[in-house]
Amino acid sequence: MSADCYRISRRTFVGSVAAVLTSAWLAPATLSAAQKELIRKEIPASGERLPVIGMGTSRTFDVEIQQEDLDGLAEVLKAFFQNGGELIDSSPMYGSAEQVVGKLLERIGYPESLFAATKVWTYGRQAGIRQMENSLQEWGIRRFDLMQIHNLRDWQTHLKTLREWKDEGKIRYIGITTSHGRYHQELESILQSEPLDFVQLSYNIADRTAEERLLPLAAERKVAVLVNRPYQRGDLFRKVKGKELPGWAAEFDCESWGQFFLKFIVSHPAVTCAIPATTKVHHMRDNMAAGFGRLPDAAMRKKMTRYFASL
């Protein structure tokens, strides 16, 4: 069966109608974005190209299943798709996030280009299988594009399962994750010894530890990199509050501090995609704008780090 067939939702005809009715908002939402080129990077394992800005769901989509909450997040998800978004990342660790994602995908429809990524976060083979099968039900899709082992939990056990699932066509890519800067030494050892398609880690202009060994190693091993905590849980914005964006940021099509931080991340040669999370439509649109136009080169990246350190 083709990959496209696996992307068809198991949802009912109502969901299909919703997808048709919402097709009008699948084009870029603003003229300025439409005039710039959507930036994509290759997944080294396949050559498939992903937009450099995706969407995380930690905390932001962990809400009560109530109409008011779902209405607001539906607009956020629409803005994501309207502005070229494809990769959505979640986890069973994130409370109700997977269930909320599934309900919203059913409600608003989604493009065939949706790249669904989640994680397994438990101990034991059978528990892992049950958890991944439950995630499929929550999302309402036939297959995940990417399944990741969350924070290295029981990774030897789950990696065997993920390889079997990939061989059987149940998932397309396998990966492993960490956050908060934890487990870097163990993650480095895994990257050196195990063939993986993706690694997810924390990296931003204030926390550049991953530049030392993990990002170069990912590039060497041809592993795609997803970046979480791109704003360091809001700390970066607190540092620049009241500070003026430098005029030279326009040289790489940057119009806000959020875009400044995201463009810094995704301009690293080893980084494939950053996954900021938000509950605000205007923040989502700003995030997605970072995925259009030009990116800073190596010299500009140094200038950015010096400027940020001086604030």
Buried (B, 14 or more C-beta within 10 A) or exposed (E): EEEEEBBEBEBEEEBEEBBEEBEEBBEBBBEEBEEBEBBBBEBBBEEBBBBBBBBBBBBBBBBEEEEEBBEEBBBBBBBBBBBBBBBBBBBBBBBBBBBBBBBBBBBBBBBEBBBBBBBBBBEEEEBBBEBBEEBBEBBBBBBBBBBBBBBBBBBEBBBEBBBEBBEEEBBBBBBBBBBEEEBBEEBBEBBEEBEBBBBBBBBBBBBEEBEEBBBEBBBEBEBBBBBBBBBBBEEBEEBBEEEEBBEEBEEBBBBBBBBBBBBBBBBBEBBBBBBBBBBBBEBBBBBBBBBBBBBBEEEBBEBBBEBBEEE
